[in-house]
Amino acid sequence: MNWKISLSDLDIGQEEIAAVTEVLQSKWLTMGPVTQDFETAFAQYLGVKHAFAVANCTAALHIAHQVLGAGPDDEIISPALTFVATANSILYTGATPVFADVTSLDDLNVSPENILSRITPKTKGISVVHYAGYPCDMERVMQIAQEHNLYVVEDVAHAPGANLNGKKLGTFGQIGCFSFFSNKNLVTGEGGMVVTNDDELAEKIKRVRSHGMTSLTWDRHKGHAYAYDVTDLGYNYRIDEIRAAIGLVQLKKLEQNNELRATAVETYHKMLHDVEELTIPFSDYRGHSSHHIFPVVLAPGVDTNQFRTDLREQGIQTSMHYPPVHLFSHYQEKFGYTRGLLPVTEEISEREVTLPLYPTLESESIAYIVNAIRAALKRQKQVPVIQP
Ligand SMILES: *Cc1c(COP(=O)(O)O)cnc(C)c1O
């Protein structure tokens, strides 16, 4: 399908091409100086002590839960209104994901009070997702975690650069996990980052990322170490120099691109304010969002599929975030989760539509989208709804 307006678009240019070319010419393709520079720059940007670049965010999350000690007897509380990797990464450790509902149709982040209600003697940690880039109530989440001796992993896939009271998301919990997948705010193709302020965890993360080995190729190359031991079960979750080079350039553009996203969202707000059959979540929300995606919630009774079809016919690509994880077959079969477990999450999954958003989305395009939305909603009013 050739979209008139696609859901997302990348800001890739000559600088990225030059950076990749330089790496290829250097003939040092993995775990070298460019990766170290990327990690240092990312850590500095976030204001965090340690950052480790990895293959993707799913690997980052797996590493996080493993080094924090999750295992087969443990329960980890997570939202279900997220990409499946948030929960799959818990399963990789043998632990059980226990799902908490999100706050409301206006606040699509996990509810701290619902987290509290899911705590059992087996609970070991909490995984939060900053949906669309909007900060979860980290003050309350960290308070609950401290009171119940739980760890907190932040899935920051949507929220690089977002902050709460000036503190960057990903630095509140013990570990933060970022994604640089092709449709995120900072892209390297595949790629991710694990960040922490804890020195001991940092050592573990570094080893687990690379086979559990105590020393790395680059250190040996520089003559720092001649042998290695394997102290933990590790994986090959490394990134390569090519992606790290793209990441370094992309990081420089992140602040400005996040601001352009914010401007586009503001334009949407202005143009949609009198559309009654639709609400825009996260009104008057805490913190500063990175505006990864632009979700809207359709009024009860509006046919979401028909609405999306009508927009598609106008060349507008939409999406939905997310099919709830607890209702996927694998999760239903393995844990017996059923519909009704998370009423708010389930309702959102039926009424949410994600509209196009990217830094270079122009206000004329937004006007075009909003016109298509008005037409789609008007058409639904005219067609009598026939119940099967
Ligand atoms: C994209 C995404 C992930 C997975 O990231 P990958 O880098 O593709 O592994 C995890 N969680 C959320 C919320 C995401 O949006």
The ligand as an SDF file (V2000), in Angstrom:
LIG
                    3D

 15 15  0  0  0  0  0  0  0  0999 V2000
    9.2630   -1.6920   20.5110 C   0  0  0  0  0  0  0  0  0  0  0  0
    8.9660   -2.0970   21.8870 C   0  0  0  0  0  0  0  0  0  0  0  0
    9.6600   -3.1310   22.5280 C   0  0  0  0  0  0  0  0  0  0  0  0
   10.6230   -4.0330   21.8120 C   0  0  0  0  0  0  0  0  0  0  0  0
   11.7130   -3.3890   21.2760 O   0  0  0  0  0  0  0  0  0  0  0  0
   12.6950   -4.1740   20.2880 P   0  0  0  0  0  0  0  0  0  0  0  0
   13.8710   -3.2450   20.2230 O   0  0  0  0  0  0  0  0  0  0  0  0
   11.9960   -4.3070   18.9800 O   0  0  0  0  0  0  0  0  0  0  0  0
   13.0360   -5.4780   20.8930 O   0  0  0  0  0  0  0  0  0  0  0  0
    9.3830   -3.3850   23.8560 C   0  0  0  0  0  0  0  0  0  0  0  0
    8.4660   -2.6830   24.5320 N   0  0  0  0  0  0  0  0  0  0  0  0
    7.7610   -1.6940   23.9470 C   0  0  0  0  0  0  0  0  0  0  0  0
    6.7560   -0.9500   24.7640 C   0  0  0  0  0  0  0  0  0  0  0  0
    7.9740   -1.3830   22.6140 C   0  0  0  0  0  0  0  0  0  0  0  0
    7.2470   -0.4140   22.0320 O   0  0  0  0  0  0  0  0  0  0  0  0
  1  2  1  0
  2  3  1  0
  2 14  2  0
  3  4  1  0
  3 10  2  0
  4  5  1  0
  5  6  1  0
  6  7  2  0
  6  8  1  0
  6  9  1  0
 10 11  1  0
 11 12  2  0
 12 13  1  0
 12 14  1  0
 14 15  1  0
M  END
$$$$
